[in-house]
Amino acid sequence: MSSRISQSLLAVIALLLVAHLFARSDRLAGAEAAPVHDVVRARSIEILAPDGQIVAQIHAADDGAGQIRLRSGNGEVRVKLGATSDGSALVLLDGDTQPAVWLAADRAGSRITLAQKGKEKHVLAP
């Protein structure tokens, strides 16, 4: 008799679990998606890691030019991308957050500058 009661209880529990799963999937399917906007306007946008640390920023500089900053997991800037009234630049920073590679294009022309601590900078230009 005891095994029959156990089997009946297990069957009831299984039915309740199945009913719960179906009820949950119906709620999820009927949920409305968040609205999607064609344009988002802001002076600054920050992307945060799960721990709240800023890992990416898109913002306007003091002169109104657009800039993007990518940061490491510990918050140090590692990549800078910027636009100015006469050109643009991409800067890759090394482990000491010093500029190591610059790609620049402006009215003066285009160039790549390579730098390494303790060594002379090398500039490549057409």
Stockholm file with secondary structure:
# STOCKHOLM 1.0

chainA/1-126         MSSRISQSLLAVIALLLVAHLFARSDRLAGAEAAPVHDVVRARSIEILAPDGQIVAQIHAADDGAGQIRLRSGNGEVRVKLGATSDGSALVLLDGDTQPAVWLAADRAGSRITLAQKGKEKHVLAP
#=GR chainA/1-126 SS CHHHHHHHHHHHHHHHHHHHHHHHHHHHHHSCCCCCCSCCCCSEEEEECTTSCEEEEEEECTTSCEEEEEECTTSCEEEEEEEETTEEEEEEECTTSCEEEEEEEETTEEEEEECCTTSCCEEECC
#=GC SS_cons         CHHHHHHHHHHHHHHHHHHHHHHHHHHHHHSCCCCCCSCCCCSEEEEECTTSCEEEEEEECTTSCEEEEEECTTSCEEEEEEEETTEEEEEEECTTSCEEEEEEEETTEEEEEECCTTSCCEEECC
//
